[in-house]
Amino acid sequence: MGTGIYAREDAKLWPARLEKLFIDIMVEEMHKGNMPMGIFKLKTWCKILEELNLRSKQSFKLKQVKAKYNRLKQKYRVFSQLLQQNGFVWHGETNSVTASDEVWESYLYANPDAERFREKGCEHYKLLGILFNKLIAMGFMAFASTQDAPDTDEERELDEAYRNGAFIDVDSDSQDDHEKKVSQKRTKRSGKCPMRSEAKGRKRSRKADEFSELNDAIRAFAEQTKLMLEAKVARMKEKEKRKQQRDEFSIPNCVNALESLGDLDMNTYTLAIKKFSTAEWREAFMSLSSNARKKAWLDCLK
């Protein structure tokens, strides 16, 4: 079964909106500091699974989300390696990659898994870079030894299709290694010479543009995260304030304040206790500034 067919099968299991939601949740957890050394621990995976099922109203299993994570990581690695090669230009606005037919044919000869990017680039590449780029997430591009195998038959089949060997850091393969590999294969079969390298300055410029775009995405996400945290802190403060107010105007506190006024006749005491069953009456009583005012308030109940 070809890569394109596997991609369609993956899209059935993970529609675009679910894939984006899954990535967003993982990036949120990473920004909370829950991705030490570039790896999610089991506790964090459980949080991601719970949040994904809650927001999507689906019933994913832990093994399914881990398998999807591995395929996203592999896709990011393959696309990143493609962009490192001379002759390829990625247009982030349209998520498309342009190169001459000769460049494509030469690269796909040694890297057939990159065929899927000829029509369309890697979706959510910038967000995936936040998760997987070694400058952001320590660059661990290998499966964690604690990660489980795919759960369903579909997930297992997809996982095998996307995994063509051990994951490596996106910067580990040099351009010389790639050209040597292409040269060896093409020389054996057709005797053709490998394509010539383009100017190094163009490659550095393209990498600088990509890094700048990634930094922009990180800054935007950091600002969004900051606003979310500020809103969360404000809600927590308001919640704590309401809790303190409830505690201050609680029935036990009102009874204690009532008894601190000294001897009261039973009728007045009973009337006050009845009023304390209503939150507004409790708040009114406890808000009086002095015992004299509280006693005057009690007299009005008679």
C-alpha positions as a printed NumPy array, in Angstrom:
array([[  0.   ,   0.   ,   0.   ],
       [  1.522,   3.377,  -1.032],
       [  2.201,   6.399,   1.13 ],
       [ -0.726,   8.283,  -0.386],
       [ -3.147,   5.526,   0.587],
       [ -1.772,   5.481,   4.129],
       [ -2.182,   9.254,   4.299],
       [ -5.844,   8.894,   3.322],
       [ -6.337,   6.197,   5.963],
       [ -4.749,   8.46 ,   8.57 ],
       [ -7.082,  11.291,   7.538],
       [-10.087,   9.02 ,   8.148],
       [ -8.94 ,   8.204,  11.675],
       [ -7.751,  11.759,  12.358],
       [ -9.698,  14.444,  10.436],
       [ -7.999,  17.827,  10.086],
       [ -9.854,  19.412,  13.02 ],
       [ -8.934,  16.55 ,  15.378],
       [ -5.297,  16.563,  14.284],
       [ -5.05 ,  20.328,  14.896],
       [ -6.788,  19.982,  18.269],
       [ -4.392,  17.193,  19.277],
       [ -1.352,  19.284,  18.322],
       [ -2.694,  22.355,  20.157],
       [ -3.223,  20.357,  23.347],
       [  0.31 ,  18.93 ,  23.187],
       [  1.835,  22.378,  22.647],
       [ -0.186,  23.708,  25.595],
       [  1.237,  20.957,  27.811],
       [  4.747,  21.667,  26.56 ],
       [  4.409,  25.351,  27.443],
       [  3.274,  24.341,  30.933],
       [  6.652,  22.654,  31.348],
       [  5.225,  19.149,  31.004],
       [  7.6  ,  17.993,  28.262],
       [ 10.962,  17.673,  30.051],
       [ 13.815,  16.542,  27.798],
       [ 11.393,  16.535,  24.865],
       [  9.293,  13.62 ,  26.175],
       [  5.788,  13.474,  27.648],
       [  5.555,  11.361,  30.789],
       [  2.648,   8.972,  31.376],
       [  0.858,  11.419,  33.68 ],
       [  0.972,  14.102,  30.981],
       [ -0.168,  11.646,  28.304],
       [ -3.205,  10.845,  30.443],
       [ -3.982,  14.578,  30.741],
       [ -3.633,  15.005,  26.972],
       [ -5.94 ,  12.042,  26.338],
       [ -8.554,  13.318,  28.79 ],
       [ -8.495,  16.828,  27.316],
       [ -8.641,  15.53 ,  23.726],
       [-11.654,  13.312,  24.428],
       [-13.36 ,  16.113,  26.368],
       [-12.953,  18.719,  23.617],
       [-13.55 ,  16.39 ,  20.673],
       [-16.31 ,  14.321,  22.307],
       [-14.495,  11.211,  21.037],
       [-13.265,   8.084,  22.828],
       [ -9.618,   7.794,  21.831],
       [ -7.378,   5.351,  23.65 ],
       [ -3.941,   6.191,  25.004],
       [ -2.196,   3.907,  22.51 ],
       [ -3.98 ,   5.615,  19.624],
       [ -2.84 ,   9.112,  20.584],
       [  0.726,   7.896,  21.121],
       [  0.72 ,   6.243,  17.699],
       [ -0.558,   9.471,  16.118],
       [  2.152,  11.409,  17.956],
       [  4.813,   9.107,  16.478],
       [  3.459,   9.571,  12.947],
       [  3.424,  13.345,  13.354],
       [  7.018,  13.217,  14.554],
       [  8.057,  11.083,  11.584],
       [  6.249,  13.398,   9.161],
       [  7.977,  16.422,  10.674],
       [ 11.371,  14.704,  10.402],
       [ 10.896,  13.769,   6.733],
       [  9.688,  17.27 ,   5.815],
       [ 12.496,  18.98 ,   7.763],
       [ 15.114,  16.877,   5.985],
       [ 13.587,  17.781,   2.634],
       [ 13.777,  21.512,   3.399],
       [ 17.459,  21.176,   4.267],
       [ 18.313,  20.164,   0.72 ],
       [ 19.398,  22.683,  -1.887],
       [ 16.831,  23.536,  -4.519],
       [ 13.723,  23.221,  -2.341],
       [ 11.779,  26.328,  -1.283],
       [  8.904,  26.193,   1.208],
       [  6.155,  28.816,   0.988],
       [  4.636,  28.994,   4.468],
       [  1.637,  31.089,   3.407],
       [  0.401,  28.442,   0.967],
       [  2.139,  25.465,   2.611],
       [  3.683,  24.405,  -0.674],
       [  7.182,  23.327,  -1.696],
       [  8.65 ,  24.317,  -5.051],
       [ 11.647,  22.814,  -6.817],
       [ 12.614,  21.838, -10.34 ],
       [ 11.551,  18.446, -11.664],
       [ 15.202,  17.386, -11.664],
       [ 15.59 ,  18.269,  -7.98 ],
       [ 12.397,  16.427,  -7.058],
       [ 13.281,  13.307,  -9.027],
       [ 16.778,  13.19 ,  -7.606],
       [ 15.619,  13.556,  -4.016],
       [ 12.622,  11.209,  -4.274],
       [ 14.839,   8.537,  -5.789],
       [ 16.612,   8.228,  -2.418],
       [ 13.712,   9.4  ,  -0.238],
       [ 10.424,   8.093,  -1.663],
       [  8.54 ,   8.849,   1.571],
       [  8.796,  12.573,   0.748],
       [  6.529,  12.111,  -2.3  ],
       [  3.497,  13.196,  -0.239],
       [  4.979,  16.705,   0.083],
       [  5.192,  17.309,  -3.656],
       [  1.568,  18.428,  -3.848],
       [  1.25 ,  19.905,  -0.355],
       [  3.683,  20.648,   2.454],
       [  3.562,  19.513,   6.07 ],
       [  0.397,  20.721,   7.803],
       [  0.998,  22.68 ,  11.03 ],
       [  4.764,  22.587,  10.422],
       [  5.446,  25.545,  12.712],
       [  3.482,  24.065,  15.614],
       [  5.162,  20.697,  15.109],
       [  8.471,  22.537,  15.152],
       [  7.638,  23.859,  18.618],
       [  7.212,  20.249,  19.755],
       [  9.994,  18.532,  17.859],
       [ 12.667,  21.09 ,  16.913],
       [ 15.806,  20.465,  18.958],
       [ 16.139,  24.166,  19.838],
       [ 12.697,  24.055,  21.453],
       [ 12.064,  20.506,  22.62 ],
       [ 15.675,  19.212,  22.989],
       [ 15.516,  17.432,  19.638],
       [ 14.556,  13.922,  20.704],
       [ 13.4  ,  12.435,  17.401],
       [ 13.405,   8.805,  18.557],
       [ 10.612,   6.704,  20.023],
       [ 10.679,   6.723,  23.814],
       [ 11.308,   3.266,  25.233],
       [  8.231,   3.634,  27.42 ],
       [  5.852,   4.326,  24.516],
       [  3.286,   1.635,  23.813],
       [  2.659,  -0.037,  20.485],
       [ -0.332,   1.056,  18.369],
       [ -3.646,  -0.3  ,  19.589],
       [ -5.987,  -0.843,  16.668],
       [ -5.169,  -2.686,  13.442],
       [ -5.509,   0.575,  11.534],
       [ -3.111,   2.377,  13.87 ],
       [ -0.574,  -0.466,  13.699],
       [ -0.696,  -0.51 ,   9.913],
       [ -0.324,   3.255,   9.668],
       [  2.507,   3.287,  12.183],
       [  4.476,   0.695,  10.223],
       [  3.987,   2.673,   7.03 ],
       [  5.329,   5.893,   8.493],
       [  8.27 ,   4.329,  10.328],
       [ 11.111,   3.602,   7.877],
       [ 13.821,   3.187,  10.484],
       [ 15.1  ,   4.822,  13.656],
       [ 14.211,   8.456,  14.049],
       [ 17.153,  10.865,  13.942],
       [ 17.652,  14.526,  14.656],
       [ 16.493,  16.705,  11.777],
       [ 19.948,  18.286,  11.461],
       [ 21.963,  15.056,  11.556],
       [ 22.062,  14.261,   7.804],
       [ 24.383,  16.563,   5.919],
       [ 23.922,  17.656,   2.327],
       [ 27.096,  15.759,   1.394],
       [ 25.663,  12.533,   2.832],
       [ 22.487,  12.952,   0.821],
       [ 24.345,  13.658,  -2.424],
       [ 26.664,  10.7  ,  -1.81 ],
       [ 23.648,   8.422,  -1.284],
       [ 21.972,   9.697,  -4.447],
       [ 25.219,   9.358,  -6.387],
       [ 25.76 ,   5.759,  -5.324],
       [ 22.226,   4.665,  -6.249],
       [ 22.052,   6.513,  -9.545],
       [ 25.547,   5.431, -10.616],
       [ 24.726,   1.77 , -10.021],
       [ 21.501,   1.858, -12.019],
       [ 21.978,   4.43 , -14.732],
       [ 25.475,   5.844, -14.521],
       [ 24.109,   9.392, -14.334],
       [ 25.931,  12.026, -12.321],
       [ 24.3  ,  13.581,  -9.242],
       [ 22.999,  17.131,  -9.463],
       [ 25.424,  19.93 ,  -8.604],
       [ 25.091,  21.783,  -5.301],
       [ 23.796,  25.326,  -5.357],
       [ 25.368,  28.267,  -3.515],
       [ 25.687,  27.871,   0.267],
       [ 24.531,  31.433,   0.766],
       [ 21.088,  30.597,  -0.594],
       [ 20.805,  27.652,   1.78 ],
       [ 21.77 ,  29.792,   4.777],
       [ 19.271,  32.458,   3.743],
       [ 16.46 ,  29.896,   3.406],
       [ 17.268,  28.41 ,   6.812],
       [ 17.302,  31.891,   8.353],
       [ 13.842,  32.601,   6.897],
       [ 12.488,  29.312,   8.227],
       [ 13.971,  29.932,  11.672],
       [ 12.512,  33.458,  11.691],
       [  9.038,  32.121,  10.848],
       [  9.346,  29.524,  13.6  ],
       [ 10.375,  32.209,  16.094],
       [  7.36 ,  34.306,  15.083],
       [  5.08 ,  31.326,  15.726],
       [  6.686,  30.711,  19.109],
       [  6.331,  34.358,  20.138],
       [  2.679,  34.417,  19.055],
       [  1.926,  31.258,  20.976],
       [  3.799,  32.546,  24.038],
       [  1.703,  35.722,  23.98 ],
       [ -1.489,  33.686,  23.656],
       [ -0.381,  31.461,  26.53 ],
       [  0.402,  34.528,  28.66 ],
       [ -3.09 ,  35.929,  28.085],
       [ -4.66 ,  32.564,  28.914],
       [ -2.656,  32.309,  32.132],
       [ -3.541,  35.871,  33.146],
       [ -7.227,  35.133,  32.587],
       [ -6.921,  31.914,  34.573],
       [ -5.206,  33.723,  37.477],
       [ -7.951,  36.369,  37.467],
       [-10.634,  33.668,  37.605],
       [ -8.829,  31.917,  40.453],
       [ -8.549,  35.162,  42.423],
       [-12.235,  35.893,  41.932],
       [-13.111,  32.354,  42.98 ],
       [-10.953,  32.657,  46.107],
       [-12.526,  36.01 ,  46.916],
       [-16.026,  34.529,  46.685],
       [-14.937,  31.589,  48.835],
       [-13.561,  33.902,  51.512],
       [-16.775,  35.892,  51.454],
       [-18.804,  32.721,  51.838],
       [-16.639,  31.703,  54.778],
       [-16.955,  35.147,  56.376],
       [-20.745,  35.111,  56.108],
       [-21.161,  31.446,  57.05 ],
       [-23.801,  30.4  ,  59.592],
       [-21.206,  29.377,  62.23 ],
       [-19.516,  32.784,  61.973],
       [-22.87 ,  34.564,  62.274],
       [-23.826,  32.501,  65.35 ],
       [-20.453,  33.228,  66.967],
       [-20.912,  36.949,  66.331],
       [-24.452,  36.747,  67.712],
       [-23.332,  35.069,  70.925],
       [-20.501,  37.572,  71.371],
       [-23.144,  40.284,  71.889],
       [-23.846,  38.947,  75.374],
       [-27.097,  37.751,  76.897],
       [-29.999,  37.917,  74.464],
       [-33.572,  36.935,  75.145],
       [-34.589,  33.66 ,  73.546],
       [-37.106,  35.302,  71.203],
       [-34.467,  37.633,  69.699],
       [-31.929,  34.812,  69.467],
       [-34.424,  32.555,  67.669],
       [-35.471,  35.275,  65.216],
       [-31.82 ,  35.932,  64.334],
       [-31.089,  32.238,  63.795],
       [-34.041,  31.997,  61.388],
       [-32.741,  35.005,  59.425],
       [-29.283,  33.398,  59.191],
       [-30.727,  30.694,  56.919],
       [-30.678,  33.308,  54.129],
       [-27.302,  34.405,  52.714],
       [-28.397,  38.034,  52.269],
       [-29.419,  38.34 ,  55.935],
       [-26.138,  36.796,  57.074],
       [-24.142,  39.194,  54.919],
       [-26.134,  42.183,  56.212],
       [-25.589,  41.167,  59.849],
       [-21.851,  40.503,  59.492],
       [-21.301,  43.715,  57.538],
       [-22.463,  45.911,  60.442],
       [-19.442,  47.778,  61.774],
       [-20.041,  47.521,  65.542],
       [-21.808,  45.447,  68.184],
       [-24.103,  48.407,  68.883],
       [-25.307,  48.372,  65.286],
       [-25.763,  44.601,  65.411],
       [-27.937,  44.941,  68.536],
       [-29.99 ,  47.664,  66.86 ],
       [-30.428,  45.334,  63.876],
       [-31.69 ,  42.602,  66.222],
       [-34.184,  45.01 ,  67.807],
       [-35.664,  45.625,  64.364],
       [-36.472,  41.928,  64.068],
       [-38.932,  42.021,  66.976]])
